[in-house]
Amino acid sequence: MARSQDPPEVLARFNDNLELVEIIARQVGRALGSSVEMADLLSFGREGLLDAARRYDPERGVPFRAYANFRVRGAIIDGVRVVGRLPRRVHERLRGLEAAALTSEGALEDLHAPQAPGTSPAHAEQTLAEHLAAMATAMAVGLVAGPGRGEENEPVGVSQELDPEMQTARAELWGLVEQAIGDLPENEGELVRRHYLEGERFDLVAKDLGLSKSWASRLHGRAIVRLTKRLRGV
């Protein structure tokens, strides 16, 4: 955890925001159910907060708490993913949470950028509404996406735990998403396709494409906004 050799500003950021870890851990815990211990979620979150405190760059103009929110949430999600064998429904919820977090992280700097002179409250409200719609799309895509074909050769996005009507609805949604992904610009399309359709880890796809995690998150956010508009059109 935080060490005495860490600079004072790092220690201050960490200690002043410990309650954020508990808030996010409880949010994730409610979403995932009782399959994961709260103590584990808190431990993962504290590691994420410390990493955020050490990496934070105030020159980017993003408030630390907003930046830490995504680092903590991401650390908890990553920690849960490797904690052990979890029920399929938990993995599905985890993918939905991760997709929403990636979308918000990609829009972070834009949302906190100084507003241009003459920007109206209505424009700011529209921007926020578009962001929330994109988050909803990301969660839906994350929920129906699968890790590829598993041991039972199960098609992506279809769970045998669901009733036939729900399976049909998911298959239809996934067909629309797959078609919409094909219409994205090359880098955005490959990033989304490989992460959601092929089940590759987001950070590894970004690295393979020669993108920083920050820039990949922004591309992901743009891609999800495009998907939202495309799916609305359908």
HUMO-V963015 format. One record per residue. RES is the residue in one small letter. PHI is phi as a letter, one per 30 degrees, with the letter a starting at -180 (none if undefined). PSI is psi as a letter, one per 20 degrees, with the letter a starting at -180 (999 if undefined). Layout:
BEGIN
RES|PHI|PSI + RES|PHI|PSI
END
This chain:
BEGIN
m|none|a + a|e|p + r|c|q + s|d|h + q|d|i + d|d|q + p|e|q + p|e|h + e|d|h + v|d|g + l|d|h + a|d|g + r|e|g + f|d|g + n|d|h + d|d|i + n|b|j + l|d|h + e|d|h + l|d|h + v|d|g + e|d|h + i|e|g + i|d|h + a|d|h + r|d|h + q|d|g + v|d|g + g|e|g + r|d|h + a|d|h + l|c|i + g|i|b + s|d|j + s|d|i + v|b|p + e|d|p + m|d|h + a|d|h + d|d|g + l|d|g + l|d|g + s|d|g + f|d|g + g|d|h + r|d|h + e|d|g + g|d|h + l|d|g + l|d|g + d|d|g + a|d|g + a|d|h + r|d|h + r|c|i + y|e|p + d|b|o + p|d|i + e|d|i + r|d|i + g|i|j + v|c|p + p|e|q + f|e|g + r|d|h + a|d|g + y|d|g + a|d|h + n|e|g + f|d|h + r|d|g + v|d|g + r|d|g + g|d|h + a|d|h + i|d|g + i|d|g + d|d|h + g|d|g + v|d|h + r|e|h + v|c|j + v|d|h + g|l|a + r|d|p + l|b|q + p|e|q + r|e|h + r|d|h + v|d|g + h|d|h + e|d|g + r|d|h + l|d|g + r|d|h + g|d|g + l|d|g + e|d|g + a|d|g + a|d|g + a|d|g + l|d|g + t|d|g + s|d|h + e|d|h + g|d|h + a|c|j + l|e|g + e|d|h + d|d|g + l|d|h + h|c|j + a|d|q + p|e|p + q|d|p + a|d|q + p|e|p + g|i|i + t|d|p + s|d|q + p|e|h + a|d|h + h|d|g + a|d|h + e|d|h + q|d|g + t|e|g + l|d|g + a|d|g + e|d|h + h|d|g + l|d|h + a|d|g + a|d|h + m|d|g + a|d|g + t|d|g + a|d|g + m|d|g + a|d|g + v|d|g + g|d|h + l|d|h + v|d|i + a|d|q + g|b|r + p|d|k + g|j|b + r|c|p + g|d|a + e|d|h + e|c|j + n|h|l + e|d|p + p|e|q + v|e|p + g|i|j + v|c|p + s|c|p + q|d|i + e|d|i + l|d|q + d|d|r + p|e|h + e|d|g + m|d|h + q|d|g + t|d|g + a|d|g + r|d|g + a|d|h + e|d|g + l|d|g + w|d|h + g|d|g + l|d|g + v|d|g + e|d|g + q|d|g + a|d|h + i|d|h + g|d|i + d|c|i + l|d|q + p|e|q + e|e|g + n|d|g + e|d|g + g|d|g + e|d|h + l|d|g + v|d|g + r|d|g + r|d|h + h|d|g + y|c|g + l|d|h + e|c|i + g|i|k + e|d|q + r|d|p + f|e|g + d|d|h + l|d|h + v|d|g + a|e|g + k|d|g + d|d|h + l|d|j + g|i|k + l|c|q + s|d|q + k|e|h + s|d|g + w|d|h + a|d|h + s|d|h + r|d|h + l|d|g + h|d|g + g|d|g + r|d|g + a|d|g + i|d|h + v|d|g + r|d|g + l|d|g + t|e|g + k|d|h + r|d|g + l|d|h + r|d|g + g|d|h + v|d|999
END
